[in-house]
């Protein structure tokens, strides 16, 4: 039942066209006004949210037999009749690596089929270490010329050639069981000298620098872990770039 006061207010509202505010909607002057959380721009469904960048591509490695075109390119250049291994025993290993700018690259090494698992394993470790590699191409890209490949700071493997300084002994590379890694930063040194001008600053092995291999380096340890030998431990010559599955 409405009281007389309520009836009077209702009659007044009808006469004036206004309605009385409910008591519960009147703000308390003693309290600050708090906005509803849904009115905040940060919570607006139309506000832009930055998309995080995709994760970096992971290491990849694959191996296969030489194609007929690759064999043709190697004959008379990096392979010839009389080499200690037939072309059928060689494999192309395609590997991901970081360049000196930290970018992801892919390259190819030609190795003996018996060491493919070792090569994939060790380069996976180098990837995780962010070890930089300048480039990685088969030596026939340089007409089989080891000197030219080194001048390009090219990491390479198979090359049917004699051992440096010998005309009668095959290099480990002729068996597809050796890798030269960043050869300018890691020079072949005989009597304290190098034949490559770009390697002269790297005759000093006391200062750690990108791509430089020194004793105790995790890259050297990675090759130790697969049972390979490092030419950086030789006396004279010292071959800092050279890793081989064969002892010296």
C-alpha positions as CSV (number, residue, x, y, z in Angstrom):
1,X,0.0,0.0,0.0
2,X,1.4,3.4,-1.0
3,X,1.7,6.0,1.7
4,X,0.4,9.5,1.4
5,X,3.9,10.9,0.7
6,X,4.5,8.4,-2.1
7,X,1.1,9.3,-3.6
8,X,2.0,13.0,-3.5
9,X,5.3,12.4,-5.3
10,X,3.7,10.4,-8.0
11,X,1.1,13.0,-8.6
12,X,3.8,15.7,-8.8
13,X,5.7,13.6,-11.4
14,X,2.7,13.4,-13.6
15,X,2.2,17.1,-13.5
16,X,5.8,18.1,-14.2
17,X,6.8,15.2,-16.6
18,X,9.8,14.3,-14.4
19,X,10.6,11.2,-12.4
20,X,12.4,11.1,-9.1
21,X,15.9,9.6,-9.0
22,X,16.1,6.4,-7.0
23,X,18.1,6.9,-3.9
24,X,20.6,4.2,-4.8
25,X,21.8,6.0,-8.0
26,X,22.8,9.2,-6.3
27,X,26.6,9.5,-6.0
28,X,28.2,9.9,-2.6
29,X,30.2,13.1,-2.7
30,X,32.6,11.7,-0.1
31,X,33.7,8.9,-2.5
32,X,35.6,9.3,-5.8
33,X,33.9,8.1,-8.9
34,X,35.4,4.8,-10.2
35,X,35.0,4.0,-13.8
36,X,33.7,0.6,-14.8
37,X,36.5,-1.8,-15.9
38,X,34.8,-2.4,-19.2
39,X,35.1,1.3,-20.1
40,X,39.0,1.1,-20.0
41,X,40.6,1.5,-23.5
42,X,43.0,-1.4,-22.6
43,X,40.1,-3.7,-22.3
44,X,38.5,-2.6,-25.4
45,X,38.0,-5.5,-27.9
46,X,39.1,-3.1,-30.7
47,X,42.4,-2.2,-29.1
48,X,45.5,-3.4,-31.0
49,X,47.7,-6.1,-29.4
50,X,51.3,-6.5,-30.8
51,X,51.9,-9.8,-32.4
52,X,55.0,-11.5,-31.1
53,X,57.7,-12.3,-33.7
54,X,57.8,-16.0,-34.8
55,X,60.5,-18.1,-33.1
56,X,63.8,-18.5,-35.0
57,X,64.0,-21.4,-37.4
58,X,65.6,-24.4,-36.0
59,X,68.6,-26.3,-37.2
60,X,68.0,-28.6,-40.2
61,X,70.2,-31.2,-41.9
62,X,69.7,-33.6,-44.7
63,X,71.9,-35.9,-46.8
64,X,71.6,-37.5,-50.2
65,X,73.6,-39.1,-53.0
66,X,75.3,-37.0,-55.6
67,X,73.1,-36.2,-58.6
68,X,74.4,-36.9,-62.1
69,X,74.9,-33.2,-62.6
70,X,76.9,-32.9,-59.4
71,X,79.1,-35.8,-60.4
72,X,79.7,-34.3,-63.8
73,X,80.7,-31.0,-62.2
74,X,83.2,-32.7,-59.9
75,X,84.9,-34.9,-62.6
76,X,88.3,-33.4,-63.5
77,X,87.8,-30.6,-60.9
78,X,87.5,-31.9,-57.3
79,X,87.5,-35.6,-58.3
80,X,89.2,-37.6,-61.0
81,X,90.0,-41.3,-61.7
82,X,92.6,-42.6,-59.2
83,X,91.1,-40.7,-56.3
84,X,91.0,-42.9,-53.1
85,X,87.2,-42.9,-53.0
86,X,84.6,-43.4,-55.7
87,X,81.9,-40.8,-56.3
88,X,79.4,-43.4,-55.3
89,X,80.7,-43.3,-51.7
90,X,80.3,-39.5,-51.3
91,X,77.2,-37.8,-50.0
92,X,75.9,-34.2,-50.1
93,X,75.0,-32.9,-46.6
94,X,72.8,-29.8,-46.5
95,X,73.2,-27.9,-43.2
96,X,71.8,-24.8,-41.6
97,X,74.3,-22.4,-40.0
98,X,74.5,-18.8,-38.6
99,X,76.5,-16.3,-40.6
100,X,78.6,-13.6,-39.0
101,X,75.5,-11.3,-38.9
102,X,73.6,-14.0,-37.0
103,X,71.3,-14.8,-39.9
104,X,70.2,-18.3,-40.8
105,X,71.9,-19.7,-43.8
106,X,72.1,-23.1,-45.5
107,X,75.2,-24.6,-47.1
108,X,76.5,-27.9,-48.5
109,X,79.4,-30.2,-47.6
110,X,80.5,-33.2,-49.6
111,X,81.7,-35.9,-47.3
112,X,82.2,-39.7,-47.2
113,X,79.0,-41.6,-46.4
114,X,80.7,-43.1,-43.3
115,X,80.9,-39.7,-41.6
116,X,77.5,-38.2,-42.4
117,X,76.1,-38.9,-38.9
118,X,79.1,-37.2,-37.3
119,X,78.8,-34.2,-39.5
120,X,75.1,-33.7,-38.8
121,X,75.7,-34.1,-35.1
122,X,78.6,-31.7,-34.8
123,X,76.9,-29.0,-36.9
124,X,73.8,-29.3,-34.8
125,X,76.0,-28.5,-31.8
126,X,77.6,-25.5,-33.7
127,X,74.1,-24.2,-34.5
128,X,73.2,-24.3,-30.8
129,X,76.4,-22.5,-29.9
130,X,75.6,-19.7,-32.5
131,X,79.0,-20.3,-34.0
132,X,79.3,-18.1,-37.1
133,X,80.3,-19.5,-40.5
134,X,81.2,-17.3,-43.5
135,X,80.0,-19.6,-46.3
136,X,79.7,-23.3,-47.1
137,X,80.1,-24.4,-50.7
138,X,81.6,-27.5,-52.4
139,X,85.1,-26.7,-53.7
140,X,84.1,-27.2,-57.3
141,X,82.5,-23.7,-57.0
142,X,86.1,-22.5,-56.9
143,X,87.3,-24.9,-59.7
144,X,88.7,-27.3,-57.1
145,X,91.3,-24.6,-56.1
146,X,91.9,-24.9,-52.4
147,X,93.7,-21.6,-52.2
148,X,90.7,-19.8,-53.9
149,X,88.3,-21.5,-51.5
150,X,90.3,-20.3,-48.5
151,X,90.5,-16.8,-49.9
152,X,86.7,-16.8,-50.0
153,X,86.7,-17.9,-46.3
154,X,84.7,-21.0,-47.5
155,X,84.1,-23.9,-45.2
156,X,84.5,-27.0,-47.2
157,X,85.1,-30.8,-47.0
158,X,85.8,-33.1,-49.9
159,X,88.6,-32.3,-52.4
160,X,90.6,-34.9,-54.1
161,X,94.0,-33.3,-53.7
162,X,97.4,-34.1,-52.2
163,X,98.3,-33.2,-48.6
164,X,99.6,-29.6,-48.3
165,X,103.3,-29.7,-48.8
166,X,103.3,-33.2,-50.3
167,X,103.0,-34.6,-53.8
168,X,102.7,-38.2,-52.9
169,X,100.3,-38.3,-49.9
170,X,96.6,-37.8,-50.1
171,X,95.0,-35.1,-48.0
172,X,92.3,-36.2,-45.6
173,X,89.9,-34.2,-47.7
174,X,90.6,-36.6,-50.6
175,X,88.8,-39.3,-48.5
176,X,85.9,-37.0,-47.7
177,X,86.7,-37.3,-44.0
178,X,87.9,-33.8,-43.2
179,X,86.4,-30.3,-42.9
180,X,88.1,-26.9,-43.1
181,X,86.2,-24.4,-40.9
182,X,86.4,-20.7,-41.5
183,X,89.9,-20.9,-43.0
184,X,90.7,-17.2,-42.9
185,X,90.0,-16.9,-39.2
186,X,91.7,-20.2,-38.6
187,X,94.8,-20.3,-40.9
188,X,97.2,-23.0,-41.9
189,X,100.4,-21.7,-40.3
190,X,103.9,-22.9,-41.2
191,X,106.9,-21.5,-39.4
192,X,104.7,-18.8,-37.9
193,X,103.5,-17.6,-41.3
194,X,100.4,-17.8,-43.5
195,X,100.1,-17.5,-47.3
196,X,96.8,-15.6,-47.0
197,X,96.8,-11.9,-46.3
198,X,93.3,-12.0,-44.8
199,X,94.6,-14.5,-42.2
200,X,97.5,-12.3,-40.9
201,X,95.4,-10.6,-38.2
202,X,94.5,-14.1,-36.9
203,X,98.0,-15.3,-36.3
204,X,97.5,-13.9,-32.8
205,X,95.4,-16.7,-31.2
206,X,95.3,-15.1,-27.7
207,X,92.2,-12.9,-28.4
208,X,88.8,-14.6,-28.6
209,X,87.0,-13.3,-31.8
210,X,84.0,-14.5,-33.7
211,X,84.8,-17.7,-35.7
212,X,88.2,-18.1,-34.2
213,X,89.0,-21.6,-32.8
214,X,91.2,-21.9,-29.8
215,X,92.0,-24.7,-27.3
216,X,89.1,-25.1,-24.8
217,X,86.6,-23.6,-27.3
218,X,83.2,-25.4,-27.2
219,X,83.4,-25.8,-31.0
220,X,86.7,-27.7,-30.6
221,X,85.0,-29.7,-27.8
222,X,82.1,-30.5,-30.1
223,X,84.5,-32.1,-32.6
224,X,86.3,-33.9,-29.8
225,X,83.0,-35.4,-28.8
226,X,82.6,-37.1,-32.1
227,X,86.2,-38.4,-32.0
228,X,87.6,-36.1,-34.7
229,X,91.1,-34.7,-34.6
230,X,92.0,-31.0,-34.7
231,X,94.9,-29.6,-36.7
232,X,95.2,-26.7,-34.2
233,X,97.0,-29.2,-31.9
234,X,99.8,-29.9,-34.4
235,X,103.2,-28.4,-33.8
236,X,104.5,-27.1,-37.1
237,X,102.6,-26.7,-39.3
238,X,99.5,-25.8,-37.3
239,X,96.3,-26.1,-39.2
240,X,93.7,-24.2,-37.1
241,X,90.9,-24.7,-39.6
242,X,91.3,-28.5,-40.0
243,X,89.1,-31.2,-38.4
244,X,89.4,-34.8,-39.5
245,X,88.0,-38.2,-38.7
246,X,91.5,-39.5,-39.6
247,X,94.6,-39.0,-37.4
248,X,97.4,-36.9,-38.8
